[in-house]
Amino acid sequence: MGDEKKRIWYLDQYKNPHEDKFSVSDVLEWFGKNGIEYVNAVPKIRLGQRFTESDSLFEPQPVGSPFEHLLCQLKWIFTEEREGGFFILIGRKSA
């Protein structure tokens, strides 16, 4: 790792002024309260699902259950690219 990348990593890890933790269920609740329809997630929020080359980020997927979300999140903590459980949920404003 080069010096600049080390500096950026240090700033991100130790000088970040604010960081919060949210669950998939938290974000889905916000979606519901604000008229946003769940579309997809990275990584997937349903057990056994993975992206393939033919998948589209913007093709609606089933949301799954809160229990599935919890199990996926526990798995992410230990497996997802050493990032500790980061995820992205994609939604669209309901018409």
C-alpha positions as CSV (number, residue, x, y, z in Angstrom):
1,M,0.0,0.0,0.0
2,G,1.4,3.4,-1.0
3,D,1.8,6.3,1.4
4,E,-1.1,8.2,0.0
5,K,-3.4,5.2,0.3
6,K,-2.2,4.6,3.9
7,R,-3.0,8.3,4.7
8,I,-6.5,8.1,3.2
9,W,-7.2,4.8,5.0
10,Y,-6.0,6.4,8.3
11,L,-8.2,9.5,7.8
12,D,-11.2,7.3,6.9
13,Q,-10.8,5.0,9.9
14,Y,-9.7,7.4,12.6
15,K,-10.6,11.0,11.6
16,N,-14.1,10.4,10.2
17,P,-16.2,12.9,12.2
18,H,-19.4,10.8,12.2
19,E,-20.4,7.2,11.5
20,D,-23.7,5.4,12.2
21,K,-24.8,1.8,12.0
22,F,-28.1,0.8,10.4
23,S,-29.7,-2.5,9.6
24,V,-31.5,-3.6,6.4
25,S,-34.8,-3.4,8.4
26,D,-34.0,0.2,9.4
27,V,-33.5,1.2,5.8
28,L,-36.6,-0.7,4.5
29,E,-38.7,1.0,7.2
30,W,-37.4,4.4,6.0
31,F,-38.3,3.3,2.4
32,G,-41.9,2.5,3.6
33,K,-42.4,5.7,5.5
34,N,-41.2,7.8,2.4
35,G,-43.1,6.0,-0.4
36,I,-40.0,4.3,-1.8
37,E,-40.3,0.8,-3.3
38,Y,-37.5,-1.6,-2.6
39,V,-35.8,-2.7,-5.9
40,N,-32.5,-4.5,-5.1
41,A,-29.5,-4.7,-2.8
42,V,-25.8,-5.1,-2.9
43,P,-25.0,-7.6,-1.6
44,K,-28.3,-9.4,-1.9
45,I,-30.6,-9.5,1.2
46,R,-32.1,-12.9,0.6
47,L,-30.3,-16.1,1.6
48,G,-28.6,-18.0,-1.3
49,Q,-28.9,-15.1,-3.8
50,R,-25.8,-13.8,-5.6
51,F,-25.3,-11.5,-8.5
52,T,-24.6,-13.0,-11.9
53,E,-23.5,-11.3,-15.1
54,S,-27.0,-11.2,-16.4
55,D,-28.5,-9.5,-13.3
56,S,-29.6,-5.9,-13.4
57,L,-29.3,-3.6,-10.3
58,F,-32.6,-2.0,-11.3
59,E,-34.8,-5.0,-11.8
60,P,-37.1,-5.4,-8.8
61,Q,-36.4,-8.3,-6.5
62,P,-38.4,-9.9,-3.7
63,V,-37.6,-8.2,-0.4
64,G,-37.5,-11.4,1.7
65,S,-38.2,-11.6,5.5
66,P,-36.6,-9.8,8.4
67,F,-35.2,-13.1,9.6
68,E,-33.4,-13.6,6.2
69,H,-32.1,-10.0,6.4
70,L,-30.7,-10.7,9.9
71,L,-29.0,-13.9,8.8
72,C,-27.5,-12.2,5.7
73,Q,-26.2,-9.3,7.8
74,L,-24.5,-11.6,10.3
75,K,-22.8,-13.4,7.4
76,W,-21.7,-10.0,5.9
77,I,-19.9,-9.0,9.1
78,F,-17.4,-11.9,8.5
79,T,-17.3,-12.3,4.7
80,E,-18.0,-9.3,2.6
81,E,-14.7,-8.0,1.4
82,R,-13.4,-7.2,4.9
83,E,-15.7,-4.2,5.1
84,G,-17.7,-5.5,8.1
85,G,-21.2,-5.5,6.7
86,F,-21.6,-2.5,4.5
87,F,-24.6,-2.7,2.1
88,I,-26.5,-0.7,-0.4
89,L,-30.3,-0.8,-0.9
90,I,-31.7,0.5,-4.1
91,G,-35.2,1.9,-4.2
92,R,-37.5,4.0,-6.4
93,K,-40.1,6.5,-5.5
94,S,-43.6,5.0,-5.8
95,A,-45.8,6.7,-8.5
